[in-house]
């Protein structure tokens, strides 16, 4: 792992905003690891896409793409639930 890489494994145990046992955490836990990282950086740590890109060592357009994919998968999981 890179020194600036964010570990979000503990974050997905709650609902994403610090409420253990919330439904969002269960939903996020079903997403691929990379998308969980994007979720954590954008929604929990409240970073911009540019800041998240720097942490993940990817470009901002890649973060935008991952974010779109995250939202699409999350919608599909909610519909399937």
C-alpha positions in Angstrom: 0.0 0.0 0.0 1.0 3.6 -0.7 1.7 5.8 2.3 -1.3 8.0 1.4 -3.6 5.2 0.5 -6.8 5.2 2.6 -7.9 2.0 4.3 -11.7 2.0 4.5 -12.3 -1.5 5.7 -13.5 -0.3 9.1 -15.6 2.5 7.7 -18.0 0.1 5.8 -19.0 -1.5 9.1 -21.2 1.5 9.8 -23.6 3.4 7.7 -21.0 5.6 6.1 -21.7 8.5 8.3 -20.7 7.1 11.7 -23.9 5.2 12.6 -23.1 1.6 13.3 -25.5 -0.9 11.9 -27.0 1.5 9.3 -28.2 0.3 6.0 -25.7 2.3 3.9 -22.8 0.4 5.4 -24.3 -2.9 4.3 -24.9 -1.6 0.9 -21.4 -0.2 0.6 -19.8 -3.4 1.8 -21.2 -5.2 -1.2 -19.3 -2.9 -3.6 -15.9 -3.7 -4.9 -13.0 -2.4 -2.8 -12.0 0.4 -5.1 -15.6 1.8 -5.1 -15.7 1.6 -1.3 -12.5 3.7 -1.3 -14.1 6.3 -3.6 -17.3 6.3 -1.5 -15.2 6.9 1.7 -13.1 9.7 0.3 -16.1 11.5 -1.3 -18.8 11.0 1.2 -17.2 10.2 4.6 -14.0 12.2 4.3 -15.8 14.9 2.2 -12.9 15.3 -0.3 -13.3 16.7 -3.8 -12.8 14.4 -6.7 -9.4 16.0 -7.3 -8.3 15.3 -3.7 -9.6 11.8 -3.9 -7.7 11.2 -7.1 -4.5 12.3 -5.4 -5.1 9.9 -2.6 -5.9 7.0 -4.9 -3.1 8.0 -7.3 -5.4 8.2 -10.3 -6.8 11.0 -12.4 -9.8 13.0 -11.5 -11.7 11.8 -14.6 -11.1 8.2 -13.3 -12.5 9.1 -9.9 -15.6 10.6 -11.7 -15.9 7.3 -13.7 -15.7 5.2 -10.5 -18.2 7.5 -8.8 -20.7 7.0 -11.6 -20.1 3.3 -11.5 -20.6 3.3 -7.7 -23.9 5.1 -8.0 -25.1 2.8 -10.7 -24.2 -0.3 -8.7 -25.7 1.1 -5.5 -29.0 1.8 -7.3 -29.0 -1.7 -8.7 -28.4 -3.1 -5.2 -31.2 -1.0 -3.7 -33.6 -2.1 -6.4 -32.6 -5.8 -5.9 -33.0 -5.6 -2.1 
